[in-house]
């Protein structure tokens, strides 16, 4: 019997919280069991590394939309000028 799918908000939250240098999905899975901050953010859920990797590869538009919305919010609040935008030294393809 198949397990119910994780809410996409949970996977997106996890991947936004994890630093870019920790992109090994098995390491991320271990952090879901060990790191108290992640346990709290995910409400105790512990997705396996295949679930995390699958979500990331199947939903590139979710990340693009999230960052676009974030930048628009910062711009609307007057917190950025719009010339150069860099967040946490992460690189994302257009």
N, C-alpha and C positions, 0 to 999 in steps of 0.2 A: 504494500500500500504506500503510495507516494505521500511525502510530507507536504503540508501547505507551503506555498511560496512565502518568502519574506516580503514585507512591505518595502517597496523601493526606497522609501524615506530612510529606512534603516541602513541599507547598503550605501546610499548616497552620503549619509551622515558619516559612516565609517570611512569611506574613501576620501571625504573632505578633511577629516580629522587627521588621518595618517600622513606623516611627512612624505614628500616626494622620494626621498632616498630609501624609504622602506617600502619599495614597491614589490617585494617578494611576498606573494599572497599567502604562503605557508607561515611566514613570520607574522603577517597581519592576523591570521587565524589564531596563532598562539597568543598574540596580544589580546585578543577578544576573551581569552580565558584568564589572563594574568593581570592586565592593566585595569585598575579600578575605575579610571575615568571612562574608558571605552565600555566597560560593563555598565556603568551608569548611563552613558549616552545611548546604548543599544537596549536598555531596559532588561539586561540579563541575557539577551539573545546572543548566540555564538554561531554565526554562519561559517561554513567550511570554506577552504581556500578555493574550491571549484566554483562555489556560489559567488564569491567575491570577484574572482577573475571573469566569470561569465557576465556578471552585471556590468563590470567596467567595459568589456568588449562589446556588449550588446546595446549599451546606452550612451554613446558618445554625445548625443544631442542633449541628454539630461545635464551633463557637465557644462556644455556650451551655454545652455539656457540659464543655468544657475549663475555662472560667472557674468554673463551679459546682464542679468537682473541685478546682481551685486554691484557691478560698475555703474549701472544706471541709477541705482539707489545712492551710491556715493556721490555721483555727479549732481543729482537732485538736491542732496543735502549740502552741497557746496564744499565737499571735503577733498575733491580732486579737480584739477584744471583740465585734464583730458589730453595733455600732450603725450605723456608716457605713463603707462600703467604696468606695474610689476607688483606681484603679490607673492611674498615668500620665496622668491627666486624660482618659482615653478614656470615651466614652459608648456604652452598648449598650442597645438596646431590649429590653424584657422580652417 
